[in-house]
Amino acid sequence: MKHTSTAIVLLGTSLLPGLLSTAFAADAERGRKLHDAQCMKCHDTSVYTRSDHFVLNRNALDKQVTRCHQNVGAEWSDEDVADVVQYLDETFYHFGAKD
């Protein structure tokens, strides 16, 4: 009986990350709406395409979106931030999966 319980716990633990990533998959369209409503108050999209931009990977993009939303007082959840990052990555940066 102990082996069966251990196997169930291990199986559940190994499946959990996949289930969580599916449950919280970022939504680029929702991110676009959040971006347009909040980010466009301070700048236009040219900041993402200029040659001297300092966002060089997905992790840096996540940090920058977090920093920006905190600076302007947007009350975004982690899911909101992930959605905006997804939108910006798909539309401008094309980094792909988080490094």
N, C-alpha and C positions, 0 to 999 in steps of 0.2 A: 504494500500500500504506500509506503514511504517513497519508493521509486516512481510510482505513478504520479504522486503529488509533485515531486521534483520535476518530472518530465513536463507536466502541465505548466508549472511556473516558468520553466525555461522556454517552452514553446510560446507562452504568452509574452514573455519578455522579448523574445526575438521578433515577434510580430508587431509589437507596440510601436517602434519607430516608423514603420511603414504605414500603419493606421493613422498615426498622428500627422505624418507629412501629407497624407491624402486629405485628412479632415481639415487641415489648415493650409491647403494649397493657396498661394497668393492669387489674387484676382486683378489682372492688369486693367480691366475696364473700370472696376471700382476705384483702383488706384489713380486712373486718369481723372475721374470725377473729383476725388479728394485733392489731387494735385492742382487741377484747374481752379477749384474753389479756394485753396489756401496758398499754394506756392506762387501762383501768378499775381498775387497781391504785391509781392516784392520784386519779382523778376520775370522775364519772359524765357522762352525755351532756348534762347541763344547761349545761355550759360552752360548748357550741356554739350554744345557743339563747338565751342571756341577752342582754339588750338592750345591754349594754356590752362585748360581745366585740370584740376588736381585730383579728381576722382579717377583712380587707375585700376580699380578692381571692385568686385561686387561687395566685399566687406567694407571698403571705403565708402561706397555708395550708401550702404545701410547706415553707417555712422553719420554721414552728412545729412541724410534725410532725418535721422533722429535729432541731430543737433539743430537743424532748421526748424523742425516742428516745435521743439522745446523753446527756441528763441522767440518765436512768434506767439507762443502760448496756445497752439492748437492742441486740443485735448484728444489726441489720437491714441488708440490702443496699439499694441504690438502688431496686431493683424492689419490695422490701418497703415502702419509704417511698411509692413511687408508688401502690401498691395501697391503702395506708391513706388517702392523700390522695384517691384516687378514691372510696373508700367514704364518707369524710366529706363530700366535695363532693356526691355523688349523694344522700346521706341528709339532710344538714343545710344545706349552704351554697348549693348550686345555682349555682355560678359558671360552670360549663361548662369549655370549653377553657382551658388555661393562657394567661394574658395575658403 
